[in-house]
């Protein structure tokens, strides 16, 4: 059949095509052969074994989750259900300064590396080992990997509450360069965490100069957020591809400074490539940070090693139950994870709609009670924020502004180095199945990208 120049395995007819660049959608047909797109346009003269009448539904490339902590999950749970059920076909791992490789632990993983798993999860002393493991697991998504600054510090330093020596920086840089030579995208840092907070700007700059891409969970998201952004911009100028602010910007939202934050990004973008990522929820999640236990916001405990029975409860309620202050309760719970009730949904929308913003879940697949962003950042939450009425208008030929939709679908491929992905051979067959799936719904699960948008992964 494939000898015919106008034949395909699957044809999707009459879709509103979003190409991921932020451009308005256009009505197009799409032909798929051997798991790959072979033609886009008016394909009325094409033949196919399977024909899907899109009837004006939205069609987009497979989503790229630009901020994940799926480092160990892609090998341990290669089905990657939290991602493929919402149309994600590419994940970027190694964010916030923590990565599964290259890592050589001396004991239990330090906070926040423990978000990636327990000690036995860190089995990759070199990045080449990690690539081999991912390819052997054949996950249903493509994987792009950053190298964590905290992971490198762990490998070369006796303790993490100080600056690295020149010799230690040299060792970290050699390890980073080896990873880059084997396909890593670049360097990430998590300067807000105690395991990296003592690192001066110059330490990070020395590593970022090794090349590729620099992303950061900034040193602070509160009062000094603009200073932290300036530090990120400065480090980014030493990296080949500028810098991304891989942070929820929750401090900016709390303090009402999001406009100043966006203005700072716009100014920096005139000088260097800059982006940021954001998810579509007004609550954040990470390890339980004592600095944030002030009584100003509610904090839900998601896990606690010494007190697992407290998972799902608010810190203030635990403190009341124990008859102690919230700070004392948080100390007793350590190590622990938390969800922080700390952001404004209107401000999240404002940041999301900015052209510098990419969508990332920041999901924690190893968390016993994970924040719903793991399963819904690119699908279920997008629906009430922006998608439903916009796609309905598109089907009716309406003229409503669909910029929120385009922002949600905007691709991060160019910013996160899609040419350096680990692409297991199983991905193509998975993408083809997603592309041919007809819209469906279920009462027992939230809407996903494939059920809400028709076909989304090509």
N, C-alpha and C positions, 0 to 999 in steps of 0.2 A: 504493500500500500504506500509506503514512504517513497517509492520511486516517483510518484506523482508529485509535481512541484507545488500543488495547491491542496495537499492533504495533511491532516493533523490527527492526533489522537483525540483531542478535545477542542471544541470551539465554545467560547463564551460570547454570546451575541447580545448587543444592545446594552452594554454596561456604561455607567457613569464612571469613567476612568480617572482615578487620582494617582498621579505618577510619583508622589512622594517629594516633589520639589517645593510644594506650597502653591503651585499654580492651580487655577480653577479646574474643575473636572470637565472632561469632554466625552461625548458619547463615542465609544469605540467597540470593535470586536477584537477578541484576543484568541490566537491559535497557539496550542501547546502540543509539542511533540517530544517524546522521550523525556518528559519531566521538565522541559525548558520552553520558554516563550520563543516562538519562531516568527510571529507576525502580529502586528497591531494595526488596525485601520478598519476600512469597510471590507469585510471578508465574505461577502455574500456568495462568492463563487468558490469558496473552499468547501471541502468535504471532511467529515470527521466521524469517528466511531461513536463519540459522545458529544451531544450538543446541549448546551445549557442556555436557556433563554433568561438573561439577567433581568429583563423588563425594567431597566432603569435603576437597578440596585447599584450601590457603590462597589467598585472593584479597585483594589490597591495592591501594591507589592507586599510581600510578607513583611510584617512589622519588625523593626529592629529595636530591641530593648537595650538601650545604650547604658543603663546603669543596673547591673545585677550583681548578686553574690552567689551565682550558680556554679562557682569554681569546681566544687567537688560533686555537685548535683548532676552535672552533665555526664559524669562517669558512673555514679552510683544509681541514678534513676534516668537512664538515657531516653525514656519515653518523653520526659520533659512535659508532662501534662499541664502544669500551670502555665506554660508558654504556648504550646500549640493549640490549646483550647481557646486562646484569645488572638490567634492569627500571627503570633511571633514566630519567625523562622531564623532569626539571628539574635544571639545574646552576646553582650560584652561583659566579661568577667574581670576580676582583679581590681575592682574599684575601692576607693576610700583607703588606699594604702595597704590593703590586705589581699593577698593572693595565695593560691594553693602551691605555687611554685615560683621561683626556686626556694625551697624551704628545708631546713635541717633543724628540727626542734631539739632543745636540750631538756625539755620537760613538757608540761601542758602548754598549749598555745596561749600566748598572752592576749589580753583584751585589746582590740576587738577581733583578733584572728580567730577566736573561739566561735564567732558567728558562722564560720565555714565548716565547723565540725570539731570533734575531739581529736586527740593526738593521732589516732590511727588513720585519720582522714588525710593527713599530710604525708604523702608517699612519693613526692616528686622532688628530689634534690636538684634537678636541673629542669629548665623549661622544655628541653627536648624530651625528657621523660614524660612530662605532662602532655605534650602533643601526641606521643605514642599511645598514652592511656586514653585520650579522647578519641583518637581514631579507632582504637580497639573496641571502645564502647559503642561507637557509631550512634551518637545521640541524634534525635530527630530535629535538631537545630544546628545551624552553623555557630561557631564559637570564635570570638575575637578576644584576645587576652592582654590585659595590662599587667605590669609587674609592680607589686606593692612595695612602697618605700618602707613600711613597717616590717614586712617580711624580710627585706634585705637587712634592716637594722637587727632583726632577730638573729640572722645568720652570722653577723660579724661583731656583735657587741655583747659584753657581759651583762649589761643592764641598759634599760631603755629610757631612764629618766635623766639622761644627760646628752650633750652633743657628741657626735661621732668624731673620732680623731682623724687626721689626714690619712693614716694607714687604713683605718676602717672604711673611710669613704672610697679609697682606692679599691679595696676589696669589693665593696658594694657595686661600684661602677663596672668593674670587670664582670661581675655576675650579670648585671643588667645588659651589658653589651653582648654577652653570650646569648642571653634570651632574645634580644633584638635580632641577632643573626639567625636565630631559629624561628623567627616569625612573630614575636611579641609586638604589640602595637606601640607600647611606650610605657611611661611611668605614671603611677598614681600615688597620691599621698593622702593621709588622713590626719592632718596636723591638729585637729580638734581633740584627738584622743591622747590619753596620758602616755601611750607608748611611742608617740611621735611629737608631742607638744614641745619637748625640750630641744628638738632639732631646729637650729637656726636657719634662716632663709638661705644662707650660703651653702649649707649642707645639701639642701634640696636642689639648688641651682647647679651644683657640681654634678649631680646625677642627671638632671634634666638635660644638661648639655650633651649627654650621650646620644640624644636624637629622638626622632619620631614624635610622640604625642605626650602631653602632660595634662593630667586631670587631678583635681584636688577636692577633698572634703575640707573646706577652708578651716583656718585656725580658729575662727569663731564666727558665729552667726548672730551675735547679739550686739552689744553697744559698739564694739570695734569692728563691725562687719566691713565697713568701707576700707579700713586699713588692711584687713585680711584679704579683701579683693585686690588691693594694690599689690600686696605680696604675691598673690597668685598670678597677676599680670606680669610682674617682674620675673618670676620663675618661668612663666610661659614664653617669654621672649628668648630664653636660652634653649628652648626646645624647638625642634624643627617645625612643628606644626602648631605653634602657639599654645593655647591653654584652654581647658574647659573647666568650669566651676561645677564640679559634680557634687552638688549640695542641695538640700531641700530649701535653702534660704528661709528657714523657719524663723530665724531671728529677725530678718528683715520684715517679715509679715507681722510678727508680734509687736515690733517697735513702730510699725507704721512707716518704715523707711523704704518700702519696696520701690517707690518712684525714684529715690536717690540711687538705689541699687541698679535699677534698669538704666538710669542715666549714666552711671559709671560704666556699665557694660557697653553702652552705645559709644561712649567716648573712647574706650579701649579698642573697640572694634575698628575704629578709624586708623589704628596704629598696628594692629596685629589680629590674627584669627582668634576669635573668642566665642565660646558658646556656653550654655548652661543646660542642666537637665532638671526636670520637674515631674512629679507625679500628681495625679488628679484627686488627691485626698487632702483633707485639712488636719490630719494627724500624722505624726512621724513615728519612726520606730528604730531602735538600736539597742545596744546594751544599756543597762541602768546606770546613768551618769549622775554621780552624787552632786555635781555642780548644778544640775537642773532641778534637784529636789529642794525647792525653795518654798513650796506651798502656794505659789502663784498659779500653777496649772495642775489639772488632774493628770496622774500618771498611772497607767495600768501595767501591772507586772505580767509578762508573758511566760517567763520561766525563772526559776531560781534553783540553783544547785542545792543549797542547804535547806530550802523550804519549798519544795515543788508543790506542796498543797496550796500555796498562795497564788499560783498562776490564775490569772483572770480577775484578780482583785485590785482595787485601787490602793496606792501606797498610803493614802490618808486613812483608809478603812483598816488596813493592816496595822498602822500605827495606833489607831484607836483601840483595836482589839488587843494589842500588846501593851498598851498604856505607856507608849514612848513617843518621842517626836518623830516626824516624818524622816528626818535625816538619820536618826538612829535606826529606824525600821529599814531604810534603804541600805544602811551599812550591814545589818544582819542578813539581808537578802542576798548580798553579793557572793559570787558572781550571779548576775541576773540579766534578763532582758526586759524591755519596756516599750509601751506605746505612749507617746506624748500628745496630749490634747492641746495643741498650741498654735493652730493656724486658722486664718480666715479664708473661706472658700472664694470670696470675691477677689482676694488678693492672689490666690492660687490661679484663678482664671486669668487675671491680668498678666501674671508672669508666663503662664502657658501660652498665651496668644502672642508673645513677643517673638519676632523672627529669629532671635538667637537661641530660642529654647527648643530642646529636644525632649521627648517623653521617655522617661526611664522608670522602671518599677521600684528599684531599690529593694526588691523583695528578698525575704530571708527564708529560704526553703528548709533550713535546718531548725527553725524555731518551732517548738511544740504548738504554740498558738500564734501563727504568723499573721502579721498585718494583712488585711485583704488586698493590698496593693500587689502582692505576689501573684494573685490570680486575676486581678481586675484592672490593673493600671492602664492597660491599652484597650480595654473593651467595656466592661460593665460600667465603670465610672464615667467613661466617655459618653455613654448614652444619655444620662440625664443632664450632663453638662452642656452637650453641644450637638449630639449626633441625630437623635430621632427626628426632630422637626426639620432639620436641615435636609436630611435625605428624603423626607416626605416632600419637601418643597422641590427638590431636584426632580423627583418622579413626576410632579405635576407641572414642571417647567416654571416653577416659581422663581422669584428674583431675590429671595432672601440672601443675606450675606452669609456665606459658609466658611468664613475665615477660621472659626473655631475648629471646624472639621479638618480643614487643611493643616492647621497647626497640630492637631492630634495625629494626623497621618504623615507629617513631615519627616522625611527620612534622615537619619543620622549617619548614613553610610559614608558620605564624603568626610565627615568630621572624625569618624572613628576608624578609618582605614580599612574599608571593606576588601581591599586588595590583599590583605594579610590575614584572612580568616582561615581557621581550621574548618574544612568543609567535608565532613564524612560522606561516604557514598550513599548512605541511607537518606540523606536530606532530599534528594530529588524526588524519590518515590513518595515521601511524606508530603512534599509541597504539591505534587500532582493530585494526591487524594484531597488535599484541602481545596485545591482549585476547582475540582469537579463536584464538591459537595453542594447539594441544594440547601437553601435555608431551612432551618427547622427550629423547634423550640422545645423546652422541657420545663415543667413546673419544679423539678427537683434541682435545678442548677441555674445560676445567673446567666443572662445573655452573654454570649461570647462573640468574638469578632466574626466567626463564620455564621452564627445564627442571626446576628444583628445586621451585618453588612452584606449578607449573601457570601459570595466567595471573596476572600481577602488575601490568600497566600498563593503566589504564583512563582 
